[in-house]
Amino acid sequence: MSPRTVENSRLRWDELTSGDHAEVLETYRALIALRRSRPELADPRLDRFVVEQDGACFVLHRGTTRVVVNLGTTPVPLPQGEVLLTSSADPSSLSPESFAVVAST
């Protein structure tokens, strides 16, 4: 392995609280909190969820929680329910290359 690869792979703890790094850390913390508060997100059994695909949008259903991922290039409507967490800039739809965790109402 090249020394440059090793250096580029090291965590830079001083970047933790700035820019995109802080945003990613906050997203991980929010996802961990959701997993603790919603048992269906912590269930490791793969036979307990359903995946639907509509174009570039994927919806994973488990219990009353849905994880919606938009891998496309255009916004898609959010499913009905309470948005628990989203990476979308638009609160009324799911921006391209973003996700949302939605609880059924």
N, C-alpha and C positions, 0 to 999 in steps of 0.2 A: 504494500500500500504506500502511496506516495505521501511525503510529509505534508504537501498542500491539501490532500484529501483529509488527512487527520486533522489539520488545523481548521479546515472549513466545516468539519463535523462537530467541533467542540461547542458546547453550550456557552453562550455569552450572557452570564447572569446580569451584567450591567444593562442589557437591553430589555430585561424583563418588564419594566414599567414604562416603556416608550413605544409609540406607534403601533404597528401591526402586532408586535409581540405582546403588548398589553391586551389587545383585543382578543387574540387567540387564547391567552391565559384566562381571561374573564369568561370566554365561551366554554372552555373546559371546566372551569369551576361551576358554571351554571348547569352544564350537562351532568356533572357529578351530583349536584344538589337535586336535580330532577330524578336521577336514578335512585337516589336515597328516598325520595318522597313518593315515588310511583313504582310500586312493586313490579308491575308488568315490564318496566324497563330494565329491571335487574334479573329477570327470569332467564336463565341460560338455555332453556329448551327451545330449539329451533323449530319444533313442530307446533309451537304456540303462536306463530304470527303469520300473517298473510301479506304478500307483496302484490301490488297492482301497478301496472305501468300504463301511462297514457303519453305516448310520444317520449319526450325527454324528461318527463316528470314521473317520479316513483313515490308510492305511498306505502309505508309499512304500517300495518294495523296490528296492534296487540292490546287486548283488553279495551279500555276506553281511550287509549292513547294512540295517536297517529304521528309518524315521522314522515314529513313530506320533503322531498328533495327535488329541486328543479335544476337539472343538468343542461338545460337548453339555453337558448339565446334570447328568448322573449319571456315576459312575465306570464305567470299562470295564476288563476284564482286560488285563494286559500280555501280549504274545506271549512264547513261550518263548525264552530266550536270555539273554545277559549284558547287563544294562542299563549302557550306557556313560555316559549322561547323561539326567537327567530333571528336569522342573520340577514334578513331582507331589509332593505332600506325603506320599502313601501309597506306600511302596516295593513293595507287592504289587499295586497296580492304578494305573490312570491317572485321576487326578482330573479333574473338569470343567475345560475351558479350560487344558489342559496338554499337554506333549509328552514323548516319550522317544525316545532313540536306542538301538536294541537290535541286538546282534550275534548272528547265528545260531550255535548251538553244534553 
